[in-house]
Amino acid sequence: MPVFTSSCLARAGGLLLACAWLLAGNAQAAEPTPAQRATFKQAYAAAEQGDDWRALAGTLHDYPLYPYLQAAALEHDIRNVDRATVEAYLKQYPDWIPAADLRRDFLRELARRQDWSGFLALYQPGLGDTLSCDALQAKLAQGAALDFDRDLAALWSQPNLPDACDPVLDAAQRQGLLTAARLWTRIDRAADAGQAGTIASLASWLPAAQQDDAQRLALALRDPAAALAKASHWSDTPRARQAATLALVRQARRDVDSADASWQQLQSRFAFNAPQRDAILRALALFHATDFDDNALARLIALPAAAQDDSTREWRARVALARMNWPAVLAAIAAMPPSLQQDDEWQYLRARALAATGDTAAARQQYAALAGQATYFGFLAADRLQQDYAICPLSLAGDPPREQALLTQPALQRAFELFAVDLPSLARREWNRALHGADEATRRLAADLANRRGWYDRAVFTLSSGDALRLYDLRFPLASQDGLVPQAEQAGIYPAWAYAILRAESAWMSDARSGADARGLMQLLPSTGALVARAAGLPWNGGASLYDPVVNIALGTRYLAQMAQRFDGSTWLASAAYNAGPNRVDVWLAERGTLAPDLFVATIPYKETREYVARVMAFSVIYDWRLNRAVVPLVQRMGPIGQQYVPPGPDTPRRAVACPALPPAAGASVAAPAASSAGS
């Protein structure tokens, strides 16, 4: 097989010689020029494609990211590269991220080649389950025997393992290490994790008399309705009861009425133990509640104490809210544990119930306790009291010497440079390595440095707790270069709402990509982007273009406008539709469309969507304040369902923002409650 040999690395006299460009200096280097960055981008693209990157990179020997070029070329040619070349790179860059990636990927290649001696020479523990199993396979190939406690115990605790582990498990079975007891330990763990495939693969290694028990568990996970249909013919054994319990709980999520019917048939056939009965009753009550069935509230109230958890207690209150049964709401909240009662949502909804039952003084006291917070429920409480919103911003105190010290760190230099050349994923990895173990003040300062470079998501993720939440200028950036304000205005939507959606969707990560393939700042699916572009008469250059912030915002604001138009201009309903889909929101409106907006949000069945709407509406207030100094209250923006909503304009009445008297935080100063302009 031909091999890739570096022209820059060679062995001479037993010593490894390297080109002069291999190590970047540790001192702060001069800021790279735009020409260097443009050249690096071209060279990096060439290296990734297997083209002649060296011809493009002749002027980059001192550029801080030069080693990334050779790593990219080696990765492209991983099928042909020789071990000596990889080892040379690893020796020169033992602590670099591309070296770690190259080691991992070359180990996979060596395993594919079944070069087990080479594999073991490069292998290091802690590189993941796939390579752990490859290492065990390498030892087996050299004649070693497996020891369960030493070699397999950690892997065995995983409910699911990669395909690379199959030969190792086969060997362990042949050695007699996979006893029935050990198999059942892992099967039970897989059942708890919902891994039907793992259970099915292990079943054949059980004694013949036990295989059906395992297959029933796998069926309960894959097709609970089919398992329940067969359960009436199962013998009443502990494993049959386990499978029936699992099937009933799983089916309750899919179709609670059919699960209920199966429970009526099976509860007398099987001697379910108390925890099993509690799990079944809890699932049935919970999913009758999420369907808002007529008997849901009674079922939740009647649940045995041992069957209750925070979800059933919350849903008891949500079902009562949907019925506007205010005494039942108060009783449900009173039945919650104190930790849950202290949640802002339940404090606010308790105040709503107190007001509805005539206890105005207690309601106002509860609202006042919340109204000092810059949160969704704090803003709603302030609306109930008709008082100004409480937003008390902080700003970071400058520290030039410490900034300069930070900028001398090679990993942070690389992080900033990777961001500058549009490699944000790699930039985040260098960032995390640079700041691993850093104190809070250092991390805040680094986030501020990143923000000044247009790398906004670093502040969003770094400033996520304590008094750092009040660093609003960093946590809620106004990126005028991406054109959000003019694009939102052209689309006919309120810019503060568009900013809030963007912030909630991607936290300002322009390369964000969801499991469903939603992309970019406003998390659009490529199919959605194509449809919106066609409808709006905008150019469309494929799904990859959604990672361009300008393109993403242009299409995302138009899609938001479509959602708002579908729901009478309502931004809060459109926000729910943006998260859960408009068809799902239509179903909820048909069922509970007479509720007040705050109660409707509280009764959204999906926890993710409830929290998303609350987050977006709170963010929209903060962005409104940042853009306009004063804000349009939520009570005006969350108008009644079915009432046409018109986005705020220049003459829309606004509410002032106050700053409660709070002590300054260490390393920060209290700023006046004023906003930057959109162009700042």
C-alpha positions in Angstrom: 0.0 0.0 0.0 1.4 3.4 -0.8 1.9 5.6 2.2 1.8 9.4 2.8 5.2 10.6 4.1 5.7 14.2 5.3 8.2 16.1 3.2 8.8 18.2 6.3 9.5 15.4 8.8 12.3 12.9 8.6 14.5 10.7 10.8 18.2 11.3 10.8 20.8 9.7 13.1 18.0 8.5 15.4 16.8 12.1 16.0 13.6 13.6 14.8 14.2 16.7 12.9 11.4 19.2 12.4 10.9 22.3 10.2 11.4 25.6 11.8 7.7 26.4 11.6 6.6 23.6 14.0 6.3 25.5 17.3 4.7 28.9 17.7 6.1 31.2 20.4 4.4 31.5 23.7 4.6 35.3 23.8 1.8 37.4 22.5 2.3 37.5 18.7 1.4 40.4 16.5 -2.2 40.4 15.3 -2.4 38.4 12.1 -3.2 40.4 9.0 -6.4 40.0 6.9 -4.1 38.7 4.1 -2.7 36.0 6.3 -6.1 35.0 7.4 -7.4 34.8 3.8 -4.3 32.8 2.8 -4.8 30.4 5.8 -8.5 29.8 4.8 -7.4 28.9 1.2 -4.6 26.6 2.5 -6.8 24.9 5.1 -9.5 24.2 2.5 -6.9 22.8 0.2 -5.5 20.6 3.0 -8.9 19.3 3.9 -9.5 18.4 0.2 -6.1 16.7 -0.3 -4.7 19.4 -2.6 -1.3 21.1 -2.4 -1.7 23.3 0.6 2.0 24.0 1.0 2.1 26.0 -2.2 -0.5 28.3 -0.7 1.0 28.5 2.8 4.5 29.6 2.0 4.1 32.9 3.8 2.4 31.3 6.9 5.3 29.7 8.7 5.0 32.0 11.7 1.2 32.0 11.6 -0.2 30.7 15.0 -2.5 28.1 13.3 0.0 26.7 10.8 0.1 23.3 12.5 -3.6 22.9 11.9 -2.8 22.8 8.1 -0.6 19.7 8.4 -3.1 18.0 10.7 -5.8 18.7 8.2 -3.7 17.1 5.4 -2.9 14.1 7.5 -6.5 13.6 8.4 -7.5 13.7 4.7 -4.9 11.1 3.9 -5.5 9.0 7.0 -5.9 5.8 5.0 -2.4 6.1 3.5 -0.4 7.9 6.2 2.4 6.0 7.9 2.9 5.7 11.6 6.2 7.5 11.7 4.7 10.6 10.2 1.9 10.6 12.7 4.2 9.9 15.6 6.4 12.8 14.5 3.4 15.2 14.5 2.3 13.9 18.0 5.8 14.4 19.3 6.0 18.0 18.1 2.5 18.9 19.3 1.8 16.6 22.3 -0.7 19.0 23.9 -2.4 20.4 20.8 -6.1 19.7 19.9 -5.3 18.6 16.3 -2.8 16.1 17.7 -5.3 14.6 20.0 -7.8 14.3 17.1 -5.1 12.8 14.8 -4.1 10.2 17.4 -7.8 9.2 17.8 -8.5 9.0 14.1 -5.2 7.2 13.3 -5.9 4.7 16.0 -9.3 4.0 14.3 -7.4 3.5 11.0 -4.9 1.2 12.6 -7.8 -0.9 14.0 -9.3 -1.0 10.5 -6.0 -2.2 9.2 -5.8 -4.6 12.1 -2.3 -3.3 12.8 -2.6 -4.2 16.5 1.1 -3.7 17.4 1.0 -0.2 16.0 -2.3 0.4 17.7 -1.0 -0.5 21.1 2.1 1.6 20.6 0.0 4.7 20.1 -3.0 3.9 22.3 -3.8 5.9 25.4 -6.7 5.1 27.8 -9.6 7.5 28.1 -10.3 7.9 24.3 -13.8 6.5 24.4 -15.6 3.2 24.3 -14.8 2.4 20.6 -11.0 2.7 21.1 -11.2 1.0 24.5 -12.7 -2.0 22.8 -10.2 -1.8 19.9 -7.4 -1.9 22.5 -8.9 -5.0 24.1 -9.2 -6.6 20.6 -5.5 -5.8 20.0 -4.6 -7.6 23.3 -6.7 -10.6 22.2 -5.0 -10.6 18.9 -1.7 -10.9 20.8 -2.9 -13.9 22.7 -4.0 -12.2 26.0 -7.0 -13.4 27.9 -9.7 -11.0 29.2 -10.3 -10.3 32.9 -13.8 -9.1 33.6 -13.0 -6.7 36.4 -9.9 -5.3 34.8 -11.1 -5.2 31.2 -14.9 -5.2 31.0 -16.5 -3.9 34.2 -16.4 -0.2 33.1 -17.7 -1.0 29.6 -20.3 -3.4 31.0 -21.9 -0.6 33.0 -22.9 1.2 29.7 -26.4 0.5 28.5 -25.2 0.7 24.9 -21.8 0.0 23.3 -20.4 0.7 19.8 -20.0 -2.1 17.2 -16.3 -2.2 17.9 -17.1 -3.9 21.2 -18.8 -6.9 19.6 -15.7 -9.0 19.0 -14.6 -8.3 22.6 -17.9 -9.4 24.0 -17.9 -12.5 21.8 -14.5 -13.4 23.2 -15.7 -12.7 26.7 -18.7 -15.0 26.1 -16.4 -17.8 24.8 -14.2 -17.4 27.9 -17.3 -17.9 30.1 -17.1 -14.4 31.6 -20.6 -13.3 30.7 -22.6 -15.2 33.3 -26.4 -15.1 33.5 -26.1 -12.8 36.5 -23.9 -10.4 34.7 -26.0 -10.5 31.6 -29.1 -9.6 33.6 -27.4 -6.8 35.3 -26.7 -5.2 31.9 -30.1 -6.1 30.5 -31.8 -4.3 33.4 -29.6 -1.3 32.9 -30.5 -1.3 29.2 -34.2 -1.6 30.0 -34.0 1.5 32.3 -32.2 3.4 29.5 -34.7 2.2 26.8 -32.1 0.3 24.8 -34.1 -2.5 23.2 -31.3 -3.4 20.8 -28.8 -4.1 23.6 -31.3 -6.4 25.3 -32.0 -8.3 22.1 -28.3 -8.8 21.4 -27.7 -10.2 24.9 -30.7 -12.5 25.0 -29.1 -15.2 23.0 -26.3 -15.6 25.5 -28.7 -16.3 28.3 -29.7 -19.9 29.2 -32.5 -21.0 26.9 -35.1 -20.9 29.6 -34.4 -17.2 30.2 -34.2 -15.9 26.7 -38.0 -15.3 26.3 -37.9 -13.1 29.4 -35.3 -10.8 27.8 -37.1 -10.7 24.5 -40.2 -9.6 26.3 -38.4 -6.7 27.7 -37.0 -5.8 24.3 -40.6 -6.0 22.8 -42.0 -3.8 25.6 -39.5 -1.1 24.6 -39.9 -1.5 20.9 -43.6 -2.0 20.6 -45.4 -1.7 24.0 -48.8 -2.2 22.4 -47.8 -5.5 20.9 -46.2 -6.6 24.3 -49.5 -5.7 26.1 -51.5 -7.7 23.6 -49.4 -10.8 24.4 -49.1 -10.2 28.1 -52.4 -11.8 28.9 -50.8 -15.1 27.9 -47.7 -14.7 30.0 -47.1 -16.6 33.2 -47.1 -14.5 36.3 -43.3 -14.4 36.9 -41.1 -11.6 38.2 -39.6 -11.0 34.7 -43.1 -11.0 33.1 -44.2 -8.5 35.6 -41.2 -6.3 34.8 -41.9 -6.5 31.1 -45.6 -5.7 31.6 -44.8 -2.8 33.8 -42.4 -1.4 31.2 -44.9 -1.8 28.4 -47.7 -0.1 30.4 -45.5 2.8 31.3 -44.2 3.2 27.7 -47.7 2.8 26.2 -49.1 5.4 28.5 -46.9 8.0 26.8 -48.1 6.9 23.4 -51.8 6.2 23.9 -52.9 6.6 27.5 -56.4 5.3 26.9 -55.2 2.0 25.5 -52.7 1.7 28.3 -55.5 2.3 30.8 -57.6 -0.5 29.2 -54.6 -2.9 29.3 -54.0 -2.0 32.9 -57.7 -2.9 33.8 -57.1 -6.3 32.2 -53.6 -7.1 33.6 -53.7 -5.7 37.2 -55.5 -8.8 38.4 -53.4 -11.2 36.3 -50.0 -10.2 37.6 -49.0 -9.8 41.2 -47.3 -6.4 40.6 -45.2 -5.2 43.6 -45.8 -1.8 45.1 -43.1 0.1 43.1 -44.4 -1.4 39.9 -48.0 -0.4 40.7 -46.8 3.1 41.6 -44.9 3.5 38.4 -47.9 2.4 36.3 -50.4 4.5 38.2 -48.1 7.5 38.0 -47.7 7.1 34.2 -51.4 6.7 33.6 -52.3 9.7 35.8 -49.6 11.9 34.3 -50.5 11.3 30.7 -54.2 11.6 31.3 -53.2 15.0 32.8 -51.2 16.0 29.7 -54.3 15.2 27.6 -56.4 17.3 30.1 -58.9 14.4 30.4 -62.1 15.0 32.4 -61.0 12.7 35.2 -57.3 13.8 35.2 -57.5 16.0 38.3 -59.2 13.4 40.4 -56.7 10.7 39.3 -53.8 13.0 40.3 -55.3 13.8 43.7 -56.0 10.1 44.3 -52.5 9.0 43.5 -50.8 7.2 46.5 -48.1 9.3 48.1 -45.4 6.9 47.0 -46.5 7.2 43.3 -46.3 11.0 43.3 -43.3 13.0 42.1 -42.7 16.6 41.1 -44.2 16.0 37.6 -47.5 14.7 39.0 -47.7 17.4 41.6 -47.1 20.1 38.9 -49.6 18.6 36.6 -52.2 18.6 39.3 -51.8 22.3 39.4 -51.8 22.7 35.6 -55.0 20.7 35.1 -56.6 22.9 37.8 -55.4 26.0 36.0 -56.8 24.8 32.7 -60.2 24.5 34.4 -59.6 27.8 36.3 -60.5 25.9 39.4 -58.7 28.4 41.7 -59.2 26.6 45.0 -57.9 23.4 43.4 -54.9 25.4 42.1 -54.1 26.6 45.6 -54.5 23.1 47.0 -52.2 21.7 44.4 -49.5 24.2 45.1 -49.9 23.6 48.8 -49.3 19.9 48.2 -46.0 20.6 46.5 -42.7 20.2 48.5 -41.4 23.6 49.7 -38.5 23.5 47.1 -41.1 23.4 44.3 -43.4 26.0 45.8 -40.5 28.4 45.8 -40.1 28.2 42.0 -41.0 31.5 40.4 -43.7 30.0 38.3 -45.6 28.6 41.2 -45.2 31.7 43.3 -46.7 33.7 40.4 -49.5 31.3 39.8 -50.3 31.1 43.5 -50.6 34.9 43.4 -53.0 34.6 40.4 -55.1 32.0 42.4 -55.1 34.2 45.5 -56.3 37.2 43.5 -59.0 35.1 41.8 -60.3 33.8 45.1 -60.5 37.3 46.6 -57.3 37.4 48.7 -56.0 40.6 47.1 -53.6 41.6 49.8 -51.9 38.2 49.8 -51.8 38.2 46.1 -50.1 41.7 45.9 -47.6 40.6 48.5 -46.7 37.6 46.4 -46.5 39.7 43.2 -44.2 42.2 45.0 -41.8 39.5 46.0 -41.4 38.6 42.3 -41.6 42.0 40.7 -38.0 42.8 41.6 -36.6 40.1 39.3 -35.7 40.5 35.6 -37.5 37.3 34.6 -40.6 36.3 32.8 -42.5 35.8 36.0 -41.0 38.9 37.5 -42.2 41.0 34.5 -45.7 39.4 34.7 -45.8 40.2 38.4 -44.8 43.8 37.8 -47.6 44.1 35.1 -50.1 42.9 37.8 -48.9 45.7 40.1 -48.6 48.2 37.2 -45.1 49.1 38.2 -41.8 49.6 36.4 -39.7 46.6 35.5 -36.7 46.0 37.6 -33.5 45.6 35.6 -30.2 46.5 37.3 -27.3 46.0 34.9 -23.7 45.6 35.8 -20.7 46.4 33.6 -17.2 44.8 33.9 -14.5 47.0 35.3 -11.5 47.3 33.0 -8.3 45.5 33.8 -5.7 46.2 31.0 -2.8 44.4 32.6 -4.8 41.3 33.1 -6.1 41.5 29.6 -2.6 41.6 28.2 -1.7 38.6 30.4 -4.6 36.6 29.0 -3.7 37.5 25.5 -0.3 35.9 25.9 -1.8 32.5 26.4 -1.2 30.5 23.2 -4.4 28.5 23.5 -6.5 31.6 23.8 -4.6 33.2 20.9 -5.4 30.2 18.9 -9.1 30.3 20.0 -9.5 33.9 18.9 -7.6 33.2 15.6 -9.7 30.1 14.8 -12.8 32.2 15.3 -11.4 34.9 13.1 -10.9 32.4 10.2 -14.4 31.0 10.6 -13.6 27.7 12.4 -15.9 28.3 15.5 -16.1 24.6 16.6 -12.3 24.4 16.8 -12.2 27.8 18.4 -14.5 26.7 21.2 -12.4 23.7 21.9 -9.3 25.8 22.2 -11.2 28.3 24.4 -12.3 25.5 26.8 -8.8 24.3 27.1 -7.3 27.7 27.6 -9.8 28.5 30.4 -10.0 25.1 32.1 -9.7 25.7 35.8 -9.6 29.5 35.4 -11.2 31.6 38.2 -14.5 33.5 37.6 -12.9 36.9 37.1 -10.6 35.5 34.4 -13.4 33.8 32.6 -15.5 37.0 32.6 -12.6 39.0 31.2 -12.0 36.4 28.5 -15.7 36.6 27.6 -15.5 40.4 27.3 -12.4 40.1 25.1 -14.3 37.6 22.9 -17.3 39.8 22.8 -15.2 42.7 21.5 -14.1 40.5 18.6 -17.7 39.6 17.7 -17.6 36.2 19.3 -20.8 36.7 21.2 -21.7 33.2 22.3 -18.7 33.0 24.7 -20.3 35.6 27.0 -23.7 33.9 26.8 -22.3 30.6 28.0 -19.7 32.0 30.4 -21.9 34.5 32.2 -24.7 32.1 33.2 -25.0 32.3 37.0 -25.0 34.6 40.0 -24.4 38.4 39.6 -23.0 37.7 36.1 -26.6 37.4 34.9 -26.8 41.2 35.2 -24.0 41.8 32.6 -26.7 42.4 30.1 -24.6 44.2 27.5 -22.5 41.0 27.2 -25.3 38.4 27.6 -27.7 40.2 25.2 -25.5 41.6 22.4 -26.7 43.8 19.6 -24.9 42.7 16.5 -25.6 45.4 14.1 -23.3 43.9 11.4 -25.7 41.0 10.9 -28.5 43.3 10.0 -31.2 42.0 12.4 -32.9 45.3 13.0 -33.4 46.3 9.4 -34.3 42.8 8.4 -36.9 42.5 11.2 -38.4 45.9 10.2 -38.6 44.8 6.6 -40.3 41.6 7.6 -42.8 43.6 9.7 -41.9 42.2 13.1 -40.6 43.8 16.3 -36.7 43.6 16.4 -36.6 42.9 20.1 -38.7 39.8 19.5 -36.5 38.6 16.7 -33.4 39.2 18.9 -35.0 37.2 21.6 -35.8 34.2 19.3 -32.2 34.2 18.0 -30.8 34.4 21.5 -33.1 31.5 22.7 -32.5 29.4 19.6 -28.7 29.5 19.2 -27.2 31.6 22.1 -25.4 33.4 19.2 -23.6 30.3 17.9 -23.6 30.9 14.1 -22.7 27.3 13.5 -25.3 25.8 15.8 -26.9 22.6 14.4 -29.7 20.7 16.1 -30.3 16.9 16.0 -33.2 17.7 13.6 -30.8 19.6 11.3 -31.9 23.1 12.2 -29.0 25.4 11.4 -27.5 28.7 12.3 -28.5 31.6 14.5 -32.2 31.3 14.2 -32.2 27.5 13.7 -33.9 27.0 10.4 -34.2 23.7 8.7 -32.9 23.7 5.1 -36.3 22.8 3.8 -37.8 25.8 5.7 -35.1 28.1 4.5 -35.8 27.1 0.9 -39.5 27.7 1.2 -39.1 31.0 2.9 -36.6 32.2 0.4 -39.0 31.3 -2.4 -41.9 33.0 -0.8 -39.9 36.1 0.1 -38.1 36.3 -3.3 -34.7 36.0 -1.6 -31.7 34.1 -3.0 -31.2 30.5 -1.8 -27.8 28.8 -2.0 -28.5 25.6 -0.1 -28.5 24.5 3.5 -24.9 25.5 4.1 -25.8 29.2 3.5 -27.8 29.1 6.8 -24.5 29.3 8.7 -24.0 32.8 7.2 -25.5 35.1 9.8 -26.8 37.6 7.3 -28.6 34.9 5.3 -29.9 33.2 8.4 -31.3 36.4 9.8 -32.9 37.5 6.6 -34.8 34.1 6.3 -35.4 33.7 10.0 -37.1 37.1 10.4 -39.4 36.3 7.4 -40.3 32.9 8.9 -41.1 34.6 12.2 -43.3 37.0 10.3 -45.2 34.0 8.7 -45.7 32.4 12.2 -47.0 35.7 13.6 -49.3 36.2 10.7 -50.8 32.8 11.3 -51.6 33.6 14.9 -53.1 37.1 14.5 -49.7 38.8 14.9 -49.3 37.3 18.4 -45.5 37.0 19.2 -46.0 34.7 22.2 -48.1 32.2 20.2 -45.8 32.5 17.3 -42.9 31.7 19.7 -44.7 28.5 20.8 -45.2 27.6 17.1 -41.5 28.3 16.3 -40.6 25.7 19.0 -43.3 23.1 18.8 -44.7 23.6 15.3 -47.8 25.6 14.3 -50.1 22.5 13.9 -49.4 21.5 17.5 -50.3 25.1 18.7 -53.5 24.9 16.7 -54.5 21.8 18.7 -53.8 23.5 22.0 -55.8 26.5 20.9 -58.7 24.3 20.0 -58.6 22.7 23.4 -57.8 25.7 25.7 -58.0 28.8 23.5 -60.3 30.7 26.0 -57.6 30.9 28.7 -55.7 34.0 29.5 -52.2 34.1 27.8 -50.2 33.5 31.0 -52.5 30.5 31.9 -52.3 29.1 28.4 -48.5 29.1 28.5 -48.6 27.4 31.9 -50.8 24.6 30.4 -48.7 23.9 27.3 -48.1 20.1 27.6 -44.5 20.3 26.5 -42.1 21.4 29.2 -39.6 22.5 26.6 -42.1 24.8 24.9 -43.5 26.2 28.1 -40.0 27.2 29.2 -39.1 28.4 25.6 -42.0 30.8 25.5 -41.2 32.2 28.9 -37.6 32.6 28.0 -38.3 34.3 24.7 -40.8 36.7 26.2 -38.3 37.6 29.0 -35.5 38.0 26.5 -37.7 40.3 24.3 -38.2 42.6 27.3 -34.5 42.8 27.9 -33.8 43.4 24.2 -36.5 46.0 24.1 -34.8 47.8 26.9 -31.4 47.5 25.3 -32.8 49.0 22.0 -35.2 51.6 23.3 -34.4 52.3 27.0 -38.0 51.9 28.0 -40.1 48.8 27.2 -43.5 47.7 26.0 -44.9 45.6 28.9 -45.6 41.9 28.5 -49.3 42.5 29.3 -49.5 44.5 26.1 -47.5 42.0 24.0 -49.3 39.0 25.4 -52.8 40.0 24.3 -55.9 37.8 24.5 -56.0 34.8 22.1 -57.8 35.8 18.9 -57.2 39.5 19.3 -55.2 41.0 16.5 -51.7 42.2 17.7 -49.9 45.0 16.0 -46.1 45.3 16.6 -45.1 48.4 18.7 -44.3 51.6 16.9 -42.8 54.9 17.7 -45.9 56.1 19.5 -46.6 52.9 21.5 -46.7 53.7 25.3 -43.7 52.3 27.1 -42.9 51.5 30.7 -39.8 52.8 32.5 -37.1 50.5 33.7 -36.0 50.9 37.3 -32.8 49.7 39.0 -33.3 48.4 42.5 -30.7 49.4 45.0 -28.3 46.4 44.9 -24.7 46.3 46.1 -22.0 46.2 43.3 -20.5 42.8 42.6 -16.8 42.2 42.8 -15.0 43.1 39.6 -18.1 44.9 38.2 -19.8 48.2 38.5 -23.5 49.2 38.5 -24.5 50.8 35.2 -27.3 53.1 34.6 -30.4 51.4 33.3 -29.9 52.7 29.8 -29.6 50.9 26.5 -27.1 50.8 23.7 -28.4 51.7 20.3 -28.8 49.1 17.6 -25.7 50.4 15.9 -23.4 50.1 18.9 
